[in-house]
Amino acid sequence: MNREIVISKLEKALSKLIENDEFLLICDANERSISHRLAVYLEQEFDGWDIDCEYNRNLDSPKRLNLESMDSESADFDVRTVFPDIIIHQRGTNNNLLVIEMKKTTSSVSDDFDFEKLAGFKKQLGYPYAIFVKVKTHGQAGYESPIWLDG
């Protein structure tokens, strides 16, 4: 599936999230609640694919990435079990399509670790597409332009 089709399908799902679940955004609901609802709309767009939230399996093993240690000043790398917010894949295979990390505008946590994870999913696990989505919350409902990781 080419990038333009993936973008179109993601934008339709995001529009449905804003239209149907505005309350979750305005009241600043938990990120997991919001990402779950987005996953529901992604299922309607990506026929023949499995859409999972916080899916931590790579075939039969835990999904792990070599990531820079976030609490160390050195360039050491840790192998960490990761829980992507949403993935579009085919369970039980290495056929992966898209990984999504989400963040609310009210989050005080840096976006850096999300970008590091997304880069790891592309480089280490072969996801062709990786995207960061920041949703507007706490009195507002919307989303900022999604950031696609290239390379």
C-alpha positions in Angstrom: 0.0 0.0 0.0 1.5 3.3 -1.0 2.0 6.3 1.3 -0.8 8.4 -0.3 -3.4 5.7 0.4 -2.1 5.3 4.0 -2.3 9.1 4.6 -5.8 9.3 3.1 -7.0 6.4 5.3 -5.4 7.8 8.5 -6.9 11.3 7.8 -10.4 9.7 7.4 -10.0 7.9 10.7 -8.7 11.0 12.5 -11.7 13.0 11.2 -14.1 10.3 12.5 -12.3 10.5 15.9 -12.8 14.3 16.1 -16.4 14.1 14.9 -17.5 11.2 17.0 -15.4 11.4 20.1 -15.0 15.1 20.7 -15.9 14.6 24.3 -12.9 12.5 25.0 -10.6 15.2 23.7 -12.3 18.1 25.4 -12.4 16.5 28.8 -8.7 15.4 28.4 -9.4 11.7 28.7 -6.6 9.2 29.0 -4.4 8.7 25.9 -5.3 5.0 25.8 -9.0 5.8 25.6 -8.3 8.2 22.7 -5.9 5.8 20.9 -8.4 3.0 21.2 -11.1 5.1 19.5 -8.8 6.0 16.7 -8.0 2.3 16.3 -11.7 1.6 15.9 -11.9 4.0 13.0 -8.7 2.7 11.5 -10.3 -0.8 11.4 -13.0 0.6 9.1 -10.3 1.9 6.7 -7.7 -0.9 6.6 -9.7 -3.9 5.5 -7.7 -7.2 5.8 -5.3 -5.8 8.4 -5.2 -6.2 12.2 -5.2 -3.0 14.2 -4.0 -3.3 17.7 -3.3 -1.0 20.6 -0.2 -1.5 22.8 0.5 -4.8 21.1 3.8 -6.1 22.5 4.4 -9.2 20.4 6.8 -9.8 17.5 5.5 -13.2 16.3 5.7 -15.3 19.5 8.2 -13.1 21.4 8.0 -9.8 23.2 8.4 -6.8 20.8 11.8 -5.3 21.7 13.9 -2.4 20.3 17.4 -1.3 20.9 16.9 2.2 22.2 19.3 4.8 23.7 19.0 4.8 27.4 16.9 7.8 28.3 18.2 8.1 31.9 21.9 7.9 31.1 24.3 10.5 29.8 26.3 7.9 27.9 25.4 6.6 24.4 24.6 3.2 25.9 21.7 1.3 24.3 19.1 -0.8 26.1 17.0 -3.5 24.6 13.5 -2.5 25.8 10.1 -4.2 25.4 7.9 -1.6 23.6 4.2 -1.1 23.5 3.3 1.0 20.4 0.1 3.0 20.8 -1.4 1.6 17.6 0.0 -0.8 14.9 -1.5 -1.9 11.7 -0.2 -5.3 10.8 -1.1 -8.9 10.2 -0.8 -10.9 13.4 1.5 -13.9 13.5 3.5 -12.7 10.5 6.3 -10.1 9.8 3.8 -8.2 7.6 3.7 -4.8 9.3 2.3 -1.6 7.7 2.1 1.3 10.1 3.1 2.2 13.7 1.5 5.2 15.4 2.6 7.0 18.5 0.1 9.4 20.0 0.5 12.2 22.5 -2.0 14.7 23.9 -1.2 18.4 23.8 -1.6 18.5 27.6 1.2 15.9 28.1 4.3 17.2 30.0 6.4 14.3 28.7 8.8 15.1 25.8 8.0 13.8 22.4 11.6 12.6 21.9 11.1 9.1 23.2 8.1 8.6 20.9 10.3 9.6 17.9 13.1 7.3 19.0 10.6 4.4 19.2 9.1 5.2 15.8 12.6 5.3 14.2 13.4 1.9 15.9 10.2 0.4 14.5 11.2 1.4 11.0 14.8 0.5 11.2 14.8 -2.6 13.4 11.4 -4.1 12.8 10.8 -3.1 9.2 7.7 -1.0 9.5 7.4 0.9 6.2 5.4 3.7 7.8 5.7 5.4 11.2 3.7 8.4 12.3 3.5 10.7 15.4 0.0 12.2 16.1 -0.6 14.9 18.6 -4.2 15.4 19.6 -5.5 18.6 20.9 -7.2 18.2 24.3 -8.5 20.0 27.4 -11.2 22.2 26.1 -10.3 21.7 22.5 -10.8 18.9 20.0 -8.5 18.3 17.0 -5.1 17.2 16.0 -1.9 18.8 14.8 -0.5 17.8 11.4 0.8 14.2 11.8 4.5 13.9 11.5 5.7 11.0 9.3 9.1 9.5 9.9 11.0 9.0 6.7 14.1 7.0 6.2 
